[in-house]
């Protein structure tokens, strides 16, 4: 306390300064009225509201689905939303189309999407309300209408006749759909001679999750010759799906283990006779290998409940009308 009082006593008094009030400086130019220099205040209104609208995105595939959607969505969606839209389209038709091997140059797509702008200005695709995919080798386009039945917990898509697109099996065992070889004869990359290749190879980064294409029971999980780390799953219809060259298996993968469609069973690797990381996938019936493209064809799932058919038909008509009005644009090659 004594030191504080001493410091205050010894502090010199500040010198008094005179204060001059300043007038605003007016900038003018001869011949102009003062009104020309009056500025209106800028009002910035903050809001926490989200803006929602719908738009159609259409295009033609000339090199890849990514490039086609990236070109068609310029000006209406940011790059990240365009890329996500490619995955969404693949997910919608994953029971009907293997995007890695069924798409060809000249295939056309039409999408009806719900666009959401958040308060911070970010733009995302909130929902895909409808989709049409016209494969060049097919006679009829594939159509998908989003309709959530009463009590549904996830997005559901139906064809124009009201049958669910969800089938008993997925068309591809990996989400990363870049294919490296197809069913049939090929020159073996290690032995340098032509052999019958009894499945489909999916090139993917090592560690990419491998998913079961349908509900079933594991009947083999281990090392098997040129397959390397391999899993066989037997399904209810007697069909067996085989997955080879895996780096390792998911936890619990052993004979007798029940697996659900879409569940992770292992990870892409390059064990066995493999020159690079990829998944070997094949379908076997009665011990004989079959082309997965033909073996996994399905007519679809359950129909719309009878009590909701009228509501679905109204939604279907509106969705298809919007898709019909969309203009197809050429994607960059």
N, C-alpha and C positions, 0 to 999 in steps of 0.2 A: 504493500500500500504506500509506504514512504517513497519507494523508488518511482511509483507512478505519479505521485504528486510532484516530485522533483522534476520529472520529465516534462510535465505540463507547464510548470513554472518557468523553466528554462527555454521553452519553445518560443522563438521570435514571432511577433505579430506579423500577419501578411499585409503587404502594401495594398492600399485601396486603389482600385482601378475605376476609371470612368467608363460607363456603358453607353454606346451610341446606338439607338434603334435604327435598323436598316429597312429601307423601303424595297418592295419587289422591283426587280429590273424588268422593264417592258421592252421586248424586242419587236420592232415593227419595220415596215418598209414603206417608203413614200408611195402613195396612190392606192394603198390597200386599206380596207376598213378593218377596225379592230375585231369585228366579228369573225374575220377570216382566221383568227388565231385562237378562237375559243375551242377547247377540247372537251368532248363529252367523256364522262367517267366510264371506264371499262368494268363491266359487271361480270364476274365469274361465278357461275352457279355450280355448286358441288351437289352430287346426287349419289345415292347408293342403289339406284334402280338398275336392273339388268334389261338390256334390249334384246328381244327375241324376234326372229323372222325366219322365213323359209326361202330356199332357193334351189335351183336345179343345177347340177354339174354333169356335163356329158362330154364324151370324147371317143376317139378311136385309138386303139393300141397299135403302135408301130415299132416300139422297141421294148417297152416294159410297162406294166401297170403303174409303177411309180411315176415314170416320165409322163405318161398320159394324164394322170390326175394332177400332177404338178403343173403341167401346161394349161389344162382346162380350168384350174382353180385360181389362176392369176387374177388379181384385182378384187376377188371376193373372199378369199381365205388366205391366211398367212401360211408360210411354208410348212410349219409344224403341223397345222391342221390338215393340210393336203396330204402329208405323209401318213398321218393317222387314218385318214379316210381310205387309203389303200389297204391298210390292215383291216379296217372295218368291213370293207367290201369282201375281203378274203374270209373273214369270220362269218359273215352272213351266209355265204355259199359254201362253207367248208364241208358240208355234207354232200354237196353236188359237184363241186369243182375242185380239183387240185391245181391251185394257181401256179404251181411251179412247172406243170407239164401240159395242162389243158389249154392254156391261153396261146393264141396265135396272132400274128400280124393281121390287122383288119377287124379284129373283134371289137365290138362297140359296148359302151356302158352308159347308163343314165342313172343318176342318183337324185333323190329328193331329200334334202337335208335340212335340219333345224339349226340355224346359226345363232349363237349366243354371244353377245358382247357384254363383258363384265364391267363393273364400275371403274376399274383401273384401265379400261381400254382394250384388254386382251380379248381376242376373238377365238372361239373354239367351235367345233361341231358338237352340238348338244345331243342330237339324235339323228340317225338315218331312218327316215320315215318310209322310204321305198327304194327299190333298186331293180334295174333290169340289166341283164348281161346277155348279149347276143354273140354266141360263139360262131365263128365263121364256118365251122364244120357241122353245126347243128341246124335243124330245121325250124325249131321254135325257140324263142328267147326264154331265158330263165328269169322269172319275176319273183320279187319278194316284197311283201307288204307287212309292215310292222303292226302288230295287233297284240295287245296284252289281255289275255283272258282273265276272268275274275279269279283273284287269288294268286296270279302269277307273281313270281319273285324276281324274274329277270326278263330281258327283252326277248320277244318271240317273233318269228317271221314265218309267214305262210305264203304259198303260191296263190295264183289268181283263183284257183278252185277252192281255196280254203283248207288245204292240206299242209300240215307243218313241214317246214324244210328240215327239221331235225330228224335224222334217220338213226339206224342202229349202229352205224359206223362212221367215223371220220374218214375223209379221203386222204389225209396226209398225217404221218406220225410226228412231224416236227412243225413248229410254227414258222420257222425260217424256211421258206419254200424255194430254195434254189437247187434245181435238180442237176445231177452230173451225168447220169446215164439212165437208160430206159430198159424195160423188159425185153429179153431176146438175146440174140448173139452179139458179142462185142469182142474186141481184142483185149485180152486180159492185161492190165497195166503192169503186172509183175512178171508173169510167165511169157508174155509176148506172143501168145497164140490165141486163136478164136475159140471161145468156149460159150456154152449157153449160160447166159446170166439170168438167174432165176428170180430176179427181183428188181427193185428200183433203188438207186443210190441217191441220197439227199446230201449234197455237200453243205456243210454248216460248220461254224466255228466250234472248236473243241470245247466241250462243256455245255453245249446247247441242250436244253432239256428234251428228252424223248418221251412222248406221251402214248398211252395205250389208245388204240383206235376204237376200242369198244369194251364193254363190260366182259369180264372173263376171269379165268383162273390160270395162274402161272404153272406151267408143267415142266419148264426147264429154265434154270438160271445159272450160268457158269461158263466155262471156257469150252469151245468146240471148234477145233481145227482152224480152217481159214476164216471162219466167222469171228474168231476172237471171243470177246465177251458177248454172250448171246442170251436172249430171253425168248422163249416161246410162250404164247398165251392162247389157251383154248377158249373159244367163245361158245355161246349156247347153241348155235346152229352147227357145231362140229368143226367149224373153220378154225385154223390156227394162224395167228399172225406172228411173224418172226422178225427180230430186231438184232442186227449184228454189228460188230466192230466198235461196240460201246467202250468208253473209257472206264466207266464203273457203273454200278447199279444204284438205284435209289434204296433208301433204308427199308429193310424188311422184304426185299425181293427174294423169294425162295419158292420152291414147288409147294403148291397148295394155297399160296397167297391169293386172295381175291383182289382184283383191281377194277376200278371204275373207268369208264370212257373219259379220256382227257387227262387222267392222272399221270404224274411223272413216274416213269419206271426206270429211267437211267439217263445217261448223258453221252452225247456224241463223242467219239474218240477215233482211234486208228489202230485198234488191236487186230491181230490176225493178219490176213493178206490184204493190207490196205496201204496205199502210197500217200494218203493224206487223210485228214479228219473228215469223216462222212458217216452216215447211217445207211446200212444195208437193210432194206425192208422187203419182205415178201409175204405172200399169202399161200397157205398150203391147205389142200382139202384131200382127205384120204391119202395123205403122204405125198401128194403130187403138188408141185409149185404151179401157181396160176398168176396171170397178170393182175396186179392189184387194181388197175384201172377198170378191168371188167368184173373182177370178183367183188368189188365194193360198190357196184352200182346199186342204187336203191330207189324205190318209188316214193319214199317220203315217210312221214310219221303220222301222227294222229290228226283227225280233222277238227275244224272249229266246232265247239259244242253247239248243238241244235238251237239252243235258246239264245245264242249270240250271233247266229248267222246273218240276220238282217242288219245288225249294226256293223258287222264285218264287211258286208257287201257295200254299204254306203261308204265306209272308209276306203275300201278297195277301189271303188269307182273314182273317188276324188284323187287318190294316189296315182292311179294309172292315167287319169286325165292330165295331171301335172307332168308325168313322165313323157307323155305323148307330145306335150307342148314344148319340151326342152329341145334346144338346138344342139346338134352334135358338132363339135369342133375338132379340127385335126390337131393331133398332138405332135410335138416336135419329134423327129426321128433321132 
